[in-house]
Amino acid sequence: MKEVNAMSLPRGLLVHPDELDALWIERLRGSSIKTVGLHPVGGKKAHESLEELYQAVRRGEFEDRFARLREMGIELEYEVHAMSWLLPRELFSAHPDWFRENEEGERVADFNLCASSKGALDHIAERAAELARVLRPTTHRYHLWIDDVRQSFCHCEKCRKLTPSDQALTVYNALLHGIRRVDPAATQCYLAYQNTGAAPVAVQPEKGIFLEYAPFDRDMHRPLSDVACEKNQKETASLPDLLRFFGTENAKVLEYWLDNSLFSKWKKPPQPFVLDEPVLCDDLKFYEALGFPEVTVFACYLGPDYEALHGAPQIDAYLKS
């Protein structure tokens, strides 16, 4: 791998919508951050938190904050687990064939969809266009993700021939088609994460699909380059195939170095946070050597409630280097 400047990669960060307040705006002033992503809370109520964001942006409630980002030259994106919003679960009674078949052969409305259902794919494409009319990233890069649940893919006769990654890419291709009805310059990510960490096999990406690599199952306190760390070696094993399949154009990394929601086990109050700077520095070298042009990171649970309890988090190594 080539020699690199450890801290030269363009970088962004993700916060929950309610965390994009005056405190975070001030932290961003004079920083090296190029992009801010809004990430509604996920989990079983992801569709509700996405709907709240959708309505708030439509009402103009974020316009002052968005204007401040524009003044600082910072781009705005949205990164969301959107599937249960794109395909509302209440449609199951009318269209059970749109929903996934579980391993017992039952159609269920729990997570995701049947990736072989044209009706389902058409519906989520239409809903993605509706979403894109309001949640319009300044970069034209969309990050509408499938449900955040392991082993939640379809096992119907047709889908059994597809890997989880194939099913996910089928979904992302459909979303891109829908979004481009309202934003012809749009691109859409393929999120390589958990069950979709391997490169697809039977499905090809439409032009405009880019790789977003999120190594959630890594050891957060050992560098990815550590050959003695079995967990990290396993997590990064698919990277060569992913980069060959998708290429590095527009590819990005979604990391967890600043994700205090993760380190707090997604429960408030937020726990004290210490940035592992040696891991950060080593990982940035690792990613740039692979050819990734950009990194971003979850930075949730570091807002005013954190400062009230623990003081200002020491995160300038990421924000300003």
C-alpha positions in Angstrom: 0.0 0.0 0.0 1.2 3.5 -0.7 2.7 5.9 1.8 0.1 8.4 3.0 -0.5 11.4 5.2 -2.4 10.0 8.1 -4.8 12.9 8.5 -5.2 14.1 4.9 -8.5 12.3 4.1 -11.6 14.5 3.7 -13.9 13.7 6.5 -17.5 14.1 7.7 -19.6 13.2 10.7 -23.1 12.0 11.5 -25.3 13.3 14.4 -28.9 12.8 15.3 -31.1 15.6 14.0 -31.8 17.0 17.5 -28.0 17.2 18.1 -27.4 19.6 15.2 -27.7 22.6 17.5 -25.7 25.7 18.3 -23.1 23.7 20.1 -22.3 21.5 17.2 -22.4 24.4 14.8 -19.8 26.2 16.8 -17.6 23.1 17.0 -17.7 22.8 13.2 -16.6 26.4 12.7 -13.0 26.4 11.6 -12.9 22.6 11.6 -11.7 20.2 8.8 -15.2 18.7 8.5 -16.5 18.8 4.9 -19.9 17.0 5.3 -22.5 16.7 8.1 -25.0 13.8 7.9 -28.2 13.7 9.8 -29.0 10.2 11.1 -32.4 9.7 12.7 -32.4 7.2 15.5 -32.7 3.6 14.2 -34.0 0.4 15.7 -37.6 -0.7 15.7 -38.9 2.9 15.5 -36.6 4.0 12.7 -39.6 4.8 10.5 -41.0 7.1 13.1 -37.8 9.0 13.6 -37.4 9.4 9.9 -41.0 10.7 9.5 -40.3 13.2 12.3 -37.2 14.4 10.4 -39.1 14.5 7.1 -41.8 16.6 8.5 -39.5 18.9 10.4 -37.4 19.7 7.3 -40.6 20.1 5.2 -41.8 22.7 7.8 -38.4 24.6 7.5 -37.4 23.9 11.1 -33.8 23.2 10.2 -33.3 26.1 7.7 -31.3 28.3 10.0 -29.0 25.5 10.9 -28.6 24.4 7.3 -27.9 28.0 6.3 -25.0 28.1 8.8 -23.6 24.9 7.3 -23.7 26.5 3.9 -22.0 29.6 5.2 -19.1 27.4 6.4 -18.9 25.5 3.2 -20.1 22.3 4.8 -22.2 19.9 2.8 -25.4 18.3 4.1 -26.4 14.7 3.7 -28.9 12.2 5.3 -28.0 8.7 6.3 -31.0 6.7 7.4 -32.4 3.2 7.9 -35.4 3.8 5.7 -36.9 0.5 4.7 -39.9 0.5 7.1 -40.7 4.0 6.0 -40.3 3.2 2.3 -42.4 0.1 2.6 -44.9 0.6 5.5 -45.6 -2.6 7.4 -49.4 -1.9 7.3 -49.3 -2.7 3.6 -48.8 -6.4 4.5 -52.5 -7.3 4.5 -53.0 -6.0 1.0 -49.7 -7.1 -0.5 -48.1 -10.0 1.5 -46.0 -10.9 -1.6 -44.1 -7.6 -1.2 -42.7 -8.8 2.1 -40.0 -11.2 2.9 -40.4 -14.9 3.4 -38.7 -16.2 6.6 -36.8 -19.4 7.0 -40.0 -21.3 7.9 -41.5 -20.3 4.6 -43.9 -17.7 6.0 -44.4 -14.2 4.6 -43.8 -11.8 7.5 -43.9 -8.0 7.8 -41.1 -7.7 10.3 -38.1 -6.4 8.3 -37.0 -5.4 4.8 -38.9 -6.9 1.8 -39.0 -9.5 -0.9 -36.2 -8.5 -3.2 -37.9 -10.5 -6.1 -41.2 -8.6 -5.8 -41.6 -6.1 -8.6 -44.5 -4.5 -6.7 -42.3 -4.0 -3.7 -39.4 -2.5 -5.6 -41.7 -0.2 -7.6 -43.3 1.0 -4.3 -40.0 1.8 -2.6 -38.8 3.6 -5.7 -41.9 5.8 -5.6 -41.5 6.4 -1.9 -37.8 7.2 -2.3 -38.7 9.9 -4.8 -41.1 11.3 -2.3 -38.4 11.4 0.4 -35.9 12.9 -1.9 -38.2 15.9 -2.7 -37.7 17.0 1.0 -34.5 15.4 2.3 -32.3 16.6 -0.5 -28.5 16.3 0.2 -26.4 19.1 -1.2 -24.0 16.5 -2.5 -26.7 14.6 -4.4 -25.5 11.5 -2.6 -28.2 9.5 -1.0 -27.8 7.0 1.9 -31.2 5.2 2.2 -30.4 2.0 4.0 -32.2 -1.3 4.5 -33.3 -2.3 8.0 -30.7 -2.6 10.7 -31.4 -6.2 11.6 -29.2 -9.2 11.0 -30.6 -12.3 9.2 -33.6 -10.3 7.9 -33.5 -11.1 4.2 -36.0 -13.0 2.1 -36.0 -16.8 1.7 -38.6 -17.2 -1.0 -37.8 -19.5 -3.9 -36.5 -16.7 -6.1 -34.6 -14.8 -3.3 -32.9 -18.0 -2.1 -30.8 -17.8 -5.2 -29.5 -14.4 -4.1 -27.1 -13.6 -1.3 -28.0 -10.9 1.3 -25.7 -8.6 -0.6 -27.4 -9.4 -3.9 -30.8 -8.6 -2.3 -29.5 -5.4 -0.8 -28.0 -4.2 -4.1 -31.3 -5.0 -5.9 -33.0 -2.7 -3.4 -30.4 0.1 -3.8 -30.7 -0.1 -7.6 -34.4 0.4 -7.3 -34.1 3.3 -4.9 -31.7 5.0 -7.2 -34.2 4.7 -10.1 -36.8 6.3 -7.9 -34.7 9.1 -6.6 -33.5 10.1 -10.0 -37.1 11.0 -11.0 -36.7 14.1 -8.8 -32.9 14.4 -8.7 -31.3 13.4 -12.0 -27.8 13.9 -10.5 -28.4 11.5 -7.6 -26.2 8.7 -6.5 -27.1 6.1 -3.9 -24.9 4.1 -1.6 -24.5 0.4 -1.2 -24.0 -0.1 2.6 -21.5 -2.9 3.3 -22.5 -3.6 6.8 -23.1 -6.8 8.8 -24.8 -9.4 6.5 -24.1 -7.3 3.4 -20.4 -6.9 4.1 -19.5 -9.3 1.2 -19.5 -8.2 -2.4 -22.6 -9.1 -4.4 -22.4 -12.0 -6.7 -25.4 -12.2 -9.0 -26.5 -8.5 -9.2 -24.6 -5.6 -10.9 -24.8 -2.0 -9.6 -26.5 0.6 -11.7 -24.3 3.5 -12.6 -24.4 5.9 -9.7 -24.2 3.2 -6.9 -21.2 3.8 -4.7 -19.7 1.8 -1.8 -20.2 2.8 1.8 -18.2 0.6 4.1 -19.2 0.4 7.8 -17.1 -2.1 9.8 -19.5 -2.4 12.8 -18.2 -5.8 13.9 -14.6 -4.6 14.3 -12.7 -4.3 17.5 -13.1 -0.5 18.2 -9.8 -0.3 20.2 -7.4 -2.0 17.9 -6.3 -0.8 14.4 -7.8 -2.5 11.4 -4.3 -3.1 10.2 -3.5 -5.2 13.3 -2.7 -8.6 11.8 -2.9 -10.1 15.3 -6.5 -9.0 15.8 -8.6 -11.8 14.5 -11.8 -9.8 14.7 -10.5 -7.0 12.6 -8.9 -9.3 10.1 -12.2 -11.0 9.6 -14.1 -7.7 9.3 -11.7 -6.3 6.6 -11.4 -9.6 4.6 -14.1 -8.6 2.2 -12.6 -5.1 1.4 -10.5 -6.1 -1.6 -13.6 -7.8 -3.3 -15.8 -4.8 -2.4 -13.4 -2.3 -3.9 -12.9 -4.4 -7.0 -16.7 -4.7 -7.4 -17.7 -1.1 -6.8 -14.5 0.7 -7.4 -13.2 3.6 -5.3 -15.0 6.4 -7.1 -17.2 8.2 -4.6 -16.6 5.4 -2.1 -16.7 6.3 1.6 -16.0 4.8 5.0 -18.6 5.1 7.8 -16.7 4.6 11.0 -17.4 4.5 14.8 -14.4 6.3 16.3 -16.6 9.1 17.8 -19.8 7.1 18.2 -20.6 7.6 21.9 -24.1 6.2 21.3 -22.5 2.9 20.6 -20.1 3.2 23.6 -23.1 4.2 25.8 -25.0 1.1 24.5 -27.6 3.4 22.9 -28.9 4.5 26.3 -28.9 8.0 27.9 -27.4 9.5 29.9 -24.3 9.4 27.7 -21.2 7.8 29.1 -17.8 9.5 29.4 -16.0 9.3 26.0 -12.3 9.1 25.2 -11.2 9.2 21.6 -8.7 6.4 20.8 -6.3 8.6 18.8 -3.7 6.0 17.9 -6.5 3.8 16.4 -7.9 6.8 14.6 -4.6 7.7 13.0 -3.7 4.2 12.0 -7.2 3.5 10.5 -7.0 6.7 8.5 -3.7 5.5 7.0 -5.3 2.1 6.3 -8.3 3.6 4.5 -6.3 6.1 2.4 -3.8 3.5 1.3 -6.8 1.4 0.0 -7.9 4.3 -2.1 -11.0 5.5 -0.2 -11.4 9.2 -1.0 -13.4 10.1 2.1 -14.3 9.0 5.6 -17.2 9.9 7.9 -18.0 8.8 11.4 -21.0 8.6 13.8 -20.6 11.3 16.4 -23.8 10.8 18.4 -24.3 11.4 22.1 -21.7 14.2 22.3 -24.1 17.1 22.4 -25.2 19.5 25.2 -26.3 16.8 27.6 -22.8 15.2 27.3 -21.1 18.5 28.0 -23.3 19.2 31.0 -22.3 15.8 32.5 -18.7 15.4 31.4 -17.4 18.7 29.8 -16.4 19.2 26.2 -15.3 16.0 24.5 -11.7 15.9 23.3 -12.3 15.2 19.6 -10.2 17.8 17.9 -7.9 15.0 16.6 -10.7 14.2 14.2 -12.3 17.6 13.8 -9.3 19.8 13.1 -6.3 17.7 12.1 
